Amino acid sequence: MLNLIKSDLYRITRARGLRGSFWQYSLAIVAAYAAVVALLVFVRTQAYDMLADGAASPFTSEFPSYTAYLADMASGIVPLCVCFMVAEHVLQEFKGGYARTVLSARAGRLSYFVGKAMFAGVLSAIMMLLSIAIVTVGAWIGGYTFALADTPIEFLGWFGGFWLNIWALAVLSLILVYATRVSPVSYIGAFCFCFGTVPSSLRGLAYATRDILPALEPIRPVFETLAAWLPSSSLGNLKFGGGLFWMSPADVWGASSQALTVAPGVQALIAGVIWVAIPAAVVLLIARERDI
């Protein structure tokens, strides 16, 4: 399994001609962050003052904490890039015949699929570390400030929660890849997972039970709890609070929420572990039933 993971990493990091997807997506991340920092620098210039005619800057340069800044900058693009990279990598293995060749021997099938789930976790960590390095440089160039300093425990807790939930989103994307092997379905599904389509739909159902669907009112807490524990919701919590792990759940979900929740940071760690394990098991089940 370790050899398979090393093979995956080698193929995505081929530097010659930038054929490896790691370099392509990394350049996209650098370009996105550079554009944000450039806009912040521009709004501080006299040229912007002349064009805006006294209007306030649409960009903030102050954040509650360093981890809140990292989460704000990384919460959208990094999970999406990781999910797309994982989906693209596995789809290419099917199209190029690599998967069929590796799986021709029945003995190593389990290692192959477990290796793909582990590869998603390794890739999530690599892209997170790259993003942190880039946005930290961006903070220095752009002159960002932070109201509070994170303790080492808060930073490590935030990093663990963010990493686990990005990993979970990537493994969820693998379900669509192995279930359909259709590129548009895999990419659209990954996009929906990353940007909270499922929890938004569940919260909409929970809201509808109060007036439109009163018959479902007894299961409203179920809808809200599922929405609160999904990976995209956990990433949103970490964006809201950064490394401030011990906030009250009511600070995030509101006093009227009936969801079963705990401290948002702790919940993010637990949810990450749960949603890495469940999709990985589903991937193994799909592989077995479809005889991939």
N, C-alpha and C positions, 0 to 999 in steps of 0.2 A: 504493500500500500504506500509506503514511504517513497518507493521508487516511482510509482505512478504520480504522486504529488510533485516530486521533483521534475518529472517529465512535463507535467502541466505547467509548472512555473517556468521551465526552460522555454517552452513554446510561446508563452505570452510575453517573454522578455527578450525575444530575439531583436537585437539592436540594428542589425543590418537592414537598411531600407525602412527602418521603423515598422517592420512587419508584425512585431509583437503587439498585441492589443494593449498591453500595459503602457507602452510609450504613447500610443494614440490617445488613450483616455487620460493619461497624465497630462499631456499637452492641452487637452480640452479643459481640464481642471485648472491648470495654470492660466490659460486664457480667460476663463470665467472670473477667477479671483483677481487677475490683473485689471480686468475691466471695472470691477467693483472698486478697487483701490484707486484707479485712475479717476473714476467719477468723484470719489470722495476728495481727492486732491484738487480736482477741478472746481468743485463747489466752494473751495476756500480761496479761490483766486479772485482778483478784481474783475476779470472777464466775466465770471459767473454773476457777480454783483450787478454788473451792467446789464447783462441779459435778463436776469431774474427781477430786476427793478425792486430790490428790497425784500423779495420773498424769502422765507426761511428755507434752509437746506433740507432736502428730502431724505438725507442720509444722516444717521446718528454715528458719532464717533466714540460714544461712551456706552459701556455695557456693564451689567451687574457684576460680572466676574469674567475671568479669563476663559473658564469652561463654557460659560454662557455665550461668549463670543465665538469660540470654536464650534459650538453646536449650531449657532445661527448661521455661520458660514458654511458648515459641512452638512447640515441636516437634509438638504435637498439633493445636491449634486453627487455627493459621495455614495450614498446608498443606491442611487439610480445607476451610477457608473459601475458599481460592483455587480449589481443584478444583471445589467446588460452584458458585462464582461463574462460572467459565469454562463449566462444563456448562450451567448455567441460562441464561447469555447466549446460547450457540449454539442451545440448544433453543428459546428464544423466537424466535430469528431464523427457524427453520423453521416454528414455529407461526404466527407473524405474517406469513409470506410474504416477509420481508425478504431471506432468502437466495436465494429463487427470483428475486426482482427483480434483485438484484445479479448473479447468475450467468446471467441471460438472455443476456448478451453473452459469447461464448466467449473473447474476447481477455483478459479480466481475471480468469479463473478462478484461475490460479496465484497472483496477487497476493492474492486473497481468502483462500486457505487458508494461505499463508505468513503473511499478516497475522494470522490467528487464532492461529497458533503464537507469533508475536511479541507479540501482545496478551497472551497468557498469561504471557510473561516480564516485560512491563512491569507487569502487575497483580501478579505475585509480588513484584517490587521495591517497589511502592507499599505493599502490605500488610505486607511485612517492615519497612519504615521506620516505618509507623504503629504496628506492634506494638512495635518497639524504643522508640519515644517513650513509649508507654503504660506498658510494663513498667518503664522507667527511672524514671518518676514513681512507679510502684508500689513500686519498690525504696527510694526516698527516704521515702515514707510508711510503708512497712512496716519500715524499718530493716534491710534486708538487708545482709549483709557478704560480702566476697569475700577468699579467702585469698591469691590471687595477682592481680597486675595484668597485663592483656593489653598487649602491645606493639601499636603501630599496624599492623604487618604481620600479627600474629596475628589482630587484629580484622578487618582487611580480608579475610584468607584465610578466616576463619570466615564472614563475611558472604557472600563469593563462593560458597563451598561450599553454604551453606544456601540461598541464592537459586537457584542452578543446579538443586539437587535438588527444590526446591518447583516450579520451572518445569517440570522433567522430569515430576513427578507430574501437573501440570496438563495437559501435552500427552498423557500416557498416558490421561488421562480423556477427551481429545478423540477418541481412537481409538474408545472405546465410544460416544460421542455420534454420530459420523459412521457407525459401523458399524451401529448399531441404531436411533437416533433415538427410543429408549424411555427416558423419564425414570427409572423405578425402576432399570433396568439401569445407566444412566449414574451415578446417585447411589450405588448400592450398590457398583459397581465402583470409583468414586472413593474411597469409604470404605475398601474393602479395600486399595487401593493405598497410601493414607496410613498405615494402621495395620499394615502389614507382613504381611498375610496370605500373600502369595506367598513372601517369604523364609522365613517360619516354616514353610511347607509344604515348601520345598526343604530346610531344615535337618532337618525331620522325616524326609524321605526319606533324607538322608545318615546320620542316626542309625540308621534302620531297616536300612541295608545291613550293619551290623555283626552283627546277630542274626536279624532277620526276613527280610531280602532279601539274603542273602549273594551271590547271583548279580550284584547291582548294585554290589558292593564296588569293582570297578575304576573306576567312574565317580563314586564318592563325591566326589573333589575337584571334579568338574564341578558337582555340586549345591551344594557349599559355596561355590565361587567365584561362581556365579550369585547365590546368596543374599547374599554379601558385597558385591557390586557393584551391587545394586539401590538406587534412590533412597531408599527408606524406611530401608534399612540405613545408608546414608551419613548421613542425618539423625540416626539413633541414635548413630553414632560422634561426630558433632559435639555431641550432647547429653552424651555421656559425657566427652569431653575438652575441649569448648569450643574455644578458640583454640590449645590445645596440640597443634600440628600434627605434631610429630615424635615422637610416642609410637611404641613398637614395635607392629606388628600383633598380636603375641601378647598385649599388654595388653588388647586388645579381644576377639580371637577365641579366645584360649586356646592353650596349647602343643600341644594335640592336634589343632587344626584343620589340615586339608590344603588349605585354600583358597589360591589365588594372590592375595596381597594386598601392599599397600605401606603406607607411613605413612598412618594413617587420614585425616588432613586432606587430604593430597595426593590420596589415593584419592577423597575426596568431590568434589574439583574435577574430576578426570578422569571419574568416573562421571556427574557432572552433565552434562558436555558430551556424553558418549556417549548418555545417555538423554533428552536434548533432541533430538538429531539423529535417532535411530532412530524414535521415535514420530512426529516431524514427517514423515519420509519415508513412514511407514505411512499417515498421514492423507492425504498427497497420492496415494498409491496407491489408497486406498479411494475417494477423491473421483473419481479417474479411472475405476476399474472400475465404480463404481455410477452414474457420470454424474450426480453431485449438482448 
